[in-house]
Each structure stands twice: as structure tokens, then as C-alpha cells.
Amino acid sequence: MDQRWILHCDCNSFFASVELLEHPELKELPVAVCGSVDDRHGIILAKNEAAKKFGIKTAETVWQAKKKCPQLQFLPPHMSKYRAMSRRINEIYARYTDLVEAFSVDESWLDVTHSYRLFENDPVALADRIRAEVRQETGITISVGVSYTKVFAKLGSDFKKPDATTFLPPQAIPEKVWPLDVGELLFVGRHTRELLQANRIHTIGQLAAAPPEYLEKLLGKMGHQLSDAARGLNDAPVHPVGWHEPPKSVGNGMTFRRDLVSAADIRLGVGVLADSVAARLRRAALYCTAVSVQIKDTDLHSISRQKQLPYATDLEKDIAAAALELITENWPQGKPIRLITVTAMNLTEDEVPAQTEMLKAPPKPDEKRARLERAMDDIRRRHGKGSLLAANVLGNDIGISDGAGGHGDGEEPLPADRPRDL
């Protein structure tokens, strides 16, 4: 059997690199991409190599970044540009294998086990060739990890940046990977890292040496998966071009231009977010059976709450009602709200009725409302997302644009570490 070879290709400082293609005069200066300070999205989304030297970090506030680097240059984000560039780069990857799995907008795995010999003598040479082609054709640099599992390939892409290839064959793992902090391993988040360290597991090697049954007792199913990942035993496949993981949830969040205080403000914000979520469910032919809300105050403290629904639904009316109920029950009346996220959860392809009392008919979605919302989808598809708006959206001062209403205006990008098989 051929030795398995996986490449993990990671675009360097992706958002900033794309923006700098149009601002070459800023290339050597410290630059960060950030949301609108006026609209209170003032956090760092990306930074270039020059900014990294000043300790600028993703997700810190603009004012924190400016304290570290007063000369820091700011550019606004353009998500449509990043998605377009991501497609171009993945098309380059697809020249060399049909097994190209996007992990996020700027990261992809490639399985070149059976294809690298068509182009180069070894997978490292192919990684170098792909780096050169991406740089030449797009102006974007990438770092590539080459290994025999998806997890180790991703670790490899982080070893050298920017524009570098790192090779991690099986014999190199004990020396190069196992001494690393356990938090470097894919899907070991802050909480899991703290729990492992509290149990004297500080490195990936110590994780690999721990009995799998002990880790499973400590972390549940994830413990066994992380044990396999640390030992290089996981064989999760790289999915083919065009494959998409079925969504586990559909959500939309918005930081408002001003704090929401009144019930009318909250209804407006929740209604627009629920409209977006419901429209995305319908496009995916999915229904949700639970709704969650995240609420953040002006001190950036947040709470999350969720509830089950009496039936599966894809309607804005049902999702908004559940979200408003959660906010009413769990947020003090009149306390300012900076951000709300509404998420549809427990997704299903079927309109599954809830279990009810034996002598009562199961509840059903409002069929008349369902026809109305689908008609609204059709109008927006044909005439644009701003062609049909709720009356209370017009002239609002909380930051909802004319493009709101079912198509994710203000939607935040998916996180790169969304759960999937290891």
C-alpha cells in the first residue's frame, strides 16, 4: 500500500494579503484589516507580517492594537473578495488532485497519495510547485505542511511562515511534534488544554502516551479522537472537490451600531437575524428543532441560552418568537445589548412533529406563513435582497442596511475550527 501523503495549504495573512494586492504602497508597512469602528465592529480580523512583529493579534480591539503600534494602517474587510480569491486558489489545488477539502476560506487539505507522481518525484516537491504557482498567479503566498494525516499536515503548515513547506514524515513525529504544547493540536481548545494540563498532560507527546481509556474518561468521545490524532493513527479522509459538510447549525450575529435597550429595538434586531437564518435554512432544505441566542453587553460579557421547539420549522416567525422568549426570560429588561446572535440548531431534513400528549394532535407550522415566507424568498431571488424589507427596517439607526432581510447581511464568517472529523 502506498504511503499516504496529505498537504495542508494555508494562505499567509489571507485577508490582509488580498487587501494589499490593491494597496502595494502599504506592503512594507504594518497593516491590519478590521471592522468598522463607527459601526462598533472595531476588532482586528487579520494582520500582515509587519504588524505581527509588533505583537498585533487577531480579535483584539483596534485601540489595543494602536497602543502597540501607533503607525498601524487599517483597511476595511471585503468578504466577497476573499471568497473569490479562495475559489481561484482552490482551482489551482484541483489541478493536482480531485481530493481538495476546504477547511476554511484560507485553508485546504489535499490528498496527493495517488497523484503526486504524475507531476513530481515526491510530495514535498509538489508542495513547492503549488506554492510557486499560487504566488505567481494570484500574488498570495501559502505555507504547506506535508504529512501522512490531516492533523499533522495542518501542524506542519504552522511551522514556517510565510511561503514555506514543512515535511513531517512518520519518523519525524517524535522529535518535531511530540515536544509541542498540547494546545497546538487541532481541536484542543482553551478549555480542553486547561483540563489536560490540570491532569499533567502538557505536550502532544504526553497526550500520545496517555492511555486512551483514561482520556476517554476525562474528555468523553473527544478523548479517544485526540489520542489517535496525537499518535498519528487517525485516517480521516480528505473529501473530494465540491464536498460540503452537512451543517450542524445555521446562525447569524450582528454587533449593532448603538446599544439596544427598548423592546422595539430588540424585536427589530431579532427579526432581521431570524429572517436571515430562516432563509438560509430554506435554501438548504433544512428545518431546525431548537433555537439558541447569544447576547453580549457593552462590557463584552455574554450569555448563551437555547430552547427546544414544539415542531421542526424553517420560518422566521417561529425562530424569532423563540429567540425573543429566550431574551425576555434571561436578560434584564432595559439592560443594553451590544450584540445578538440567533442560531437554528438540531437540524433535520424532515418536518418532524414533536412528541405530544396521546390525545392531542401534534403542533404544526403555520402553512399560510410558510407560503408567505417562500414567496418573499422568490421575490428577493429575482429582484435582489433589498427589494423586500420589513417596514420597521426603513430608517433604522441600529446598523441594519437595506440589504437585510433573509440573506445574512452582517453575517459573520464561519470559524476555521468548526467541528469535523479528525
N, C-alpha and C positions, 0 to 999 in steps of 0.2 A: 504493500500500500504506500502511495506517495506521502511524504511528509506534508502535513497541512501548512499552508502559508497564508496569513491574513495581514493585510495592510490597514492601518488606521490613518487616514489622511485628515489633518486638522489645519484649517486655514488660519494663518497668523494674524492676530488682531483684526479679525474679519471686518467688523463694522467700520472701524477706523481706516482700514486699508482700502475699502471700497470708497469711502468718502474722499480719501486723499488722492484717488485717481483723478478727481476733478479739482483738486487743490494742491498741485505739485509744489507750489511755493511754500507749503507748510510741512513738507515731508520731513525735514530735519528738525522741526520744532516739536515740543511736547504738545500732543493733540488728544482730546477726549471727545467722544460722542456722548451727548447727554440729552435728556428730555427737556421740554420747555420749562424754564424757571418760572415764567409768568403763569403757566398752567399748573405749576407745582408738581411737575414730573422731573424735578431737578436732581437726578441721580446719574452717576457715571454708568453708561451702558457698555463702553469699550474705550480702550486707550491704545496708542501706538507704543513702539518700543522706547522712544524718547521719554514718554510720560511715565512708563514703568520704572525708569531709573530714579524717578522722584518718589516712588512708593505709591503712585496713584493706583487705587484698587476699584474694581468693578463693584457697583452697588453702593459706594459711598456717596455722600451728598456733594453737590458742587462746591459749597462753601468749605467743606473739609478738604477737597482736592485743591482749591485755590490757596488754602493755608500752606499746603505742602509745596505748591508750585505756582507762584503768583503770575508767571508768564504763560500759564497753560491756555492753549487755544481751544475753543469749544465749537463743535459742529453739530447741527441737528440730525436726528436719525431719519432714514428713508427706508422703511422695511421693504417696500416694493423693489428697490434696487438690490437689496441683499438677497431677496428670493430669486430675482432674475440672475444674479451672479452665481448663486448656489446651483441653479439649473445648468448654467454654462459649464461650471466646473465638474458637476456630476456627469455631464455628457462626455467630458474628456476621460473620466474614470471608466465609463462604459465602453470605451474603445478597447479596453484590455480585459474585461470580464463582464459577463452578464449578472454577476453576483455583486451588486453595489447597493449597500443598505445605508441610507441616510440616518444618522443618529441625531443630528440637529441641523440647523441651517448652514453650519460651517464645518461639520464633521461627518465622515462617512467611513464605513468598513468596506474593504474589497477582499473577496476570496479569490486569490490568483493561483491556487494549488494546481489546477489543470490547464492554466493558460499562460503562465509567465514564460514558459519555454518557447512559445510562439514569437516572443519579442526579445527576450534577453536570456543570458545564461543562468541567472539566479534572481530571486525576488528582490534583493537589495538593488541590483542594477535597474530592475523595472521601477522600483520606487523612485530612484534618482531620475529616471527618464520621465516619469509622470510629474515630478516636481518641476523639472525644466519646462515641460510643455505647458503646465498651468501658469507658470511665471511668464513665459514668452507670450502666451495667447491672451491672458487676462490681466497681467500686471499684479496678480495676487501671489504671495508666497505661501507655501504649505510646509508643515512638518509631518513626517511619516514615521510611524512605528511599524516594524516588520517582526511578526512573531507567529506562534502556532495556535494562539487563542485570541478571541476578540479582546479579552480583558488585558492581556499582556501587550497586545498591539497598541491599545489605547495608552497604556503606561509608557510605551516606547515613544509615542508621538510627543509626550510631555518632557522627555529627557533633554532634547536640544531644540532651541528655538532662537531665531526664526530660520526657516528654509534649511532643514536638515533631515537626515534619515538616521534612525537608530535601529539596530538589529539585535533582537533578543531571542536567539535560538534556545532550545531546551537546556543546553549545558550552561548557558549564561544566567539562568534564573537565580540559582543560589547566591551568586556573587553580586548581581546587579539589582535584583528585585527584592529578594527577601530581607535585606537590611533596611528597606524603606519604611517610613512611618505607615502604620496600618491605614491611616486616613487617606493615603494615596490610592488605595484600591478602589476600583469602580464600585459605586453604590454603598460605600462606607461613608455615611454622612456624619454630621457632628455628634448626634445623639449616639449612634452606633459606635463611633470611635471612643467616646467617653465611657460607654459601657464596657467595651473591650479593654480599655486601659485600666479601668477600675478592677478588672479581673486579670491584670498583669499580662495583657496581650498588647504590646506596643508596636510591633513590627509585622510586616507581612509574613516574614519567616516564622514568627511565633504563632501567627494565625494558622499557617500551613501545618505547624507541628501539633497544634491543639487537637484533641480527639473530636472527630466530627459530631459524635453523640453529645459531647459537652457543649459544643457551640450551638447545636440544635436546641438543647435545653435552655441555653442562655438567650438565643435570638429567634427561636422558632424555625420555620422553614428557611428563612434567610440565612441562618447559621450554617446549614448544610451547603447552601449555594456558595456562600463566601468561602467555606473550607475548600470546596472544589476549585473555585477561582484562584485562591492563593496557591494551591498545589498544581495548577495548570491542568486540571482534569476536566474542566467544562468543555463541552463540544457544541455549544450553541451555534447554529448555522448562521451564515451571512445570507440574508434573504435577497431574492433577485430584484433587479431594477423594476420599479413600479410597485413593489410591495409596500403596503401600509399596514401598520399595526392597528387592529381594531381599537378605537378609542375607549378608554375606561371611564372618561368623564368629558363633559363639554362645558367650559366656563368662560366668563368674560368679566374683567375687572376694570375699574376706572378710578383714577385719582381726580377729584373734582376741582374745578377752578377756584371755588370757595367752599368752605365747610357747609355741609348740610345740617340744618337744625330743625326746620319745620317738617311736619308730616307730609306736606305737599312736595317739598324738596325731595324727601326720601322716596315717595311714590314715583316721582319723575325719574330719578336715578335708577331705581329698581326696575321700573317698567321698560326703560330703554335697554338695560342689560339683559333682562329676561327675554325681550323681543329678539335680541341678537342670538341668545342661546337657543331659543326655540327654533329660529330659522335654520340654524346650523344643524340641529337635530333632524329637522325635516329634510334637509339636503342629504343627510347621511342615512335617511330612512330608519332612524332610531327613536326610541322612546326612553324616558327616564322614569324611575320609580322612587327617586329620592332627590332632594334639593339641599344644597349647603350654601351658607353665606359666610364670607369673611368681612369683618368690619374693622376699620383702622381709625384711630382717633388722631388728634393733632399732635400728640406726643409720639406717634408711630407705634403705639401699643395696639395690638389687635386681638380679636377673638374669632373663633370659627364655631359655627353651630350647624347641625343638619337635622333633617326630619324625613321620615318615610311619607310617601304619597298614598292616597287611597286607591289609585289606579295608575297604570302607565300612561304617560302623556307626552306630547310634543308641542303643547300650546303655551304661548306667552302668558295667558290669563292664569293658568294653573301654577306655572313656575313663579310668577310674580307674587301671587297670593301666598304661596308657601314661604317665599323669601321675606315678604313683609311681616308675616306672622312670626318668623324667627327673630327679626329685628325688634318687633314690638315686645316680644317676650324676654329678650335678652339684652337690650340696650336701653339705658336710662333715657326717658323722654327729655328732649332738649339738649342732650349731650352732643357736641359737634362731631360730625363724621367726615373724615378726610377721604376715605376710600371704601368702596364696596365691591366685592366680587361675588357674583352669583354663578353657581355651578350645578349642572344637571348630573346626577350620579346614578349608579346601578343601572346601566344602560341595557336595553333589550331591543331585539328586532320585532318583538310581538307586542300587541296591545293586551298585556296580561292584566286581568282584573284582580283586585285584591281579595284575599280571603275575608269573608264577612260572616255574619250570623246565618245560621242554616235557613231561617225562614225569610231572610231579606235578600232582595235581588242585589247583585254586585253593582257598585257605583260605576258610572261610565263617563268618559269625557263628553264635553258639550259638542255635539255634532254640528250644530249651527255655527258655533265659534270656530270649529276646525275648518269648515268650508271658508269662513271669512279670512282666517289667517293664511290659508293656502292661496286664496285669491290675491291677498296682499303680496305674497311671495312672487306670484306670477307678474304682477304689475311692476315690482321692483326689478325683476329679472329683465323685463322688456324695456323699461324706461329709466333705470338707474336707481340706486339705493336711496337717493334723496327725493324720489318722486312721490313718496307717500310717507307722511310723518304724522305722529300724534299731535293734536292741536297744542298740547302743553309744552311741546318741544320748541315751538316757534318763539324766538326772542328770549330763550332761557339764558341765565347768566352763570350756569354751573359748569359750562365747558362742553356741552353736547352739541356737536356740529350738525349741519343739515344732512350729512351722510349717515346719521344714526338711524336705527330702526331696522334691525334684523340682519345686518351684515358685519357686525363686530367692530364698529367704529370705536376707537380707543382700546382695541383688544391688545392684550399683552402677548408677546411671543411665547411659545411653549418652552419650558425649561429644557436644557440639554440633558439633564439627568432624569428624564421621565422614566418610570419603571418599565423594564422589559426583561426578557430572558437574558441571563448571563451566558 
